[in-house]
């Protein structure tokens, strides 16, 4: 596949388990990247000391720190997610809604043309058990809605991924199932494959201006995951 995207990708939430895989997959595809993280020490521990030159340290809750992180980026991949299990963590409204909206709004103001958001399966289902935790799925849906609004203008594009339950295995080892309409009742997927699909969305035209669900199918080695976009019926 000929890559149509060239430039620098800002990874927001890069030290999370999915974000770390996004970094690894960007490296595997040879993309330049920068990282927006809360902890520089954690980033160095996860990746390597030389990553320090790629870091912007700050909080998605802070306008100035978020704006600074976006400087000189050409695309954003957001793997940010609040920690609903920690009583000391900010609520989903602050991270999964307001933080994402802040990131997307400031990125748009800087003229960044591509925004990839890792969201979640079942965001359109208000009675889902996950909504007992700070209405987290509702917060993610409100963030999605604003990303779609901001990035639907001509010259801009978004891709919103709604993965199933996240696992921690290696990438490219399962067939994929893609769909739209939030119709999957359940399903799981490797974080590494979510990261791979997020990265290839940068240069896969079928992924542009698309919101879709993704879960894994049977175990089967994969050369590329780009072909699964053909499963999606407009």
N, C-alpha and C positions, 0 to 999 in steps of 0.2 A: 504494500500500500504506500502510495506517495503521501508524505506528510505535508499538509497544507499549513500547519501552524509552525511559526518560528517566533521565538521570543522567550521571555522569562515568565515563569509560573510562580505565583505566590501561593504557598500551601499554608492555609490557616488551620490551626489545630494539629500541627505536624508531629507533636510528641505523643498524641493519642495512638491507640493501637491501629486504627484505620489510617490515620494521618501518616504514621511511620511507614506503612506500606505504600502510600501515595508517593512518598519520597523515593522509596526503592524502585517503584515502577517508572517514575520520571527518569531516574538514573538509567534504568535498563533501556529506555527509549532515547537516551542521549539529550534530554531537555535540560536547559538551564533553569534553576529554581532558586527561590528565596523562601525562608521559613518565618512565620509569625507565631511566636511561642511565648508562654508565660515564663518559662524557666530556661535560661541559656545553659545552665549546668546539665539539665536533663537532656537537652538537645545534643550537647557534646557527648554525653554518656551514650545516647542512643545511636548516634551516627558516626562521629569521629571528631577529633579536635579541629581539623581544618574547616569544619562546617561553621565555625564561629564567624567567618567572613560572609556568611549567607543569612545571618540571623537578624531579625527585628524582634526585640523583646518588649512585650506589653500585653495589654488586656483588650479583648474584644468589647469590653464595656467602656472603653475610653476613646473618645473621638480623635484626639491628637495622636495617640499611639497607633490607632488603627490606620489613620491617614498616612502617617509616616511609613508604616509597613508596606503600604501600597505603592510607594514611589518606585517608578521605573519597572513596574510589572506590566505584562501584556495580557495576562489571564490570571484568574483566581480559581483554585480548587479549595473549597471549604469542607473540611472533615471535622468541624467543630460540633461538639455535643456536650450538653450539661451533664453533671454527675448527680442524678436524682437519688442515689443511695447515700450520699453524704449530707448530713444535716448542716454542715458548715459551707457547703457549696452554694453559689448563687442559684436562684430558682430557674426553671426552664424559660420563664418569661424573659429573664435577663440575658440568657445565653442563646437558647434555641430559637427565640423570636427576635428580641431587640438586638442582640449581638449580630446575628446574621443580617438583619435588615440594615444595621449600621455599616457592616462590611460591604454589602452590595451597593448601598447608596453612595458611599464614599468612593468605591471603585468606579461606579458610573460617572461620578463627578470628575474623576481623573482621566476619563476617556478609555478605561480598560474595557475591552470589547467582548470578552468571553468570561462567563461565570459558570462554574460547575459546582453544584451543591449536592452533598450526600445527605439525604433526608432519611425517611423510614417508610417501610410498609405500613399500611393501615392508618395513615394520617387523616383520612377522610371518615374514619369510623369513631364517632364521639364516645361510644359505649365501650371501646376497647379497654381492657384492664390497665394498660400502660397510662391511660389518662387519669388514673387515680394518683399518679405522681406528678403533681403540679401541672396537670393537663399538658403533658409533654408533647403528645402527638398533635394536639390542637395548636400548640405554639409553633411546632415545625411547619404545620400547614400554613399558618399565617405568614411565616417567613417565606415559604415557597411562593405564596401569592404575590408578595412584594417583589421577589426576584423575577418572577414571570412578568410583572408589570414593568419593571425597570428595564429589563433586557429584551423585551419584545420589539423595541424600536428598530427600524432599519439600520444596518451597520453593526448591530449588537446581537449576541446570541447567548442563550442559557442552555444548560443541561441539568436536569434534576433527577437524581438517582434515588429510588426508594427500595433499598435492599431489605431482604428478610432478616431473620435472626443471624447475628454475626458470629462466625467461627474463626479459629486462628490457625488454619492449615495453609499449605503452600498454594501458590497460584497456578492457574492453567491446568488443573487436574480434573475438572468436571465440565460436563456440558452445562450450558446456561438455559434458563427459561426467562424470556423478556415478555412483558405485557404492559397494558395501560388500563386505566380506569380503576385502579386499586382493587382488582378483582381476586387477587390471590388470598385465600383464607389463611394460609400459613406457608412457611418455607424457610430454609436457611441458606447461607452463602458464606464463602470464605471472605474475610476482610481483604485479603490479597487480591481476590478477583474483583471486588468492588473498586479497589484502588486502580486496578488495570483498566476497568471500564471507564472510570473517571478520566484517566489519562488519555485513552484513545478517543474519548469524546471530544478532545481538543481538535482533533484532525479528521474526525469521521463525520461527513456532512449529514448522514442520517440521524445523528445524535443532536443536531443543533435545533434549538427551540423545542425540545422534547422533554416531557416528564414521563418516567416509566418505572415499572417495578422490575426487580430482578432477583431470582433465586437460582439455586443450582439444581441440576438434574443428576443423571447417573455419572459415576466416575468414568472419565475418559480424557486422555491427554489432549490438550488443545494447542494448536499452532497460533491461533489468534481468536479473540472474542468478538471481533468487529462484525462477523457474519450474522451474529444473533440479532442484530438490529432489524434484519429482514423478517423476523417473527412478528414485528409490531405492525399491526394494520392501522393505517391512518384513520 
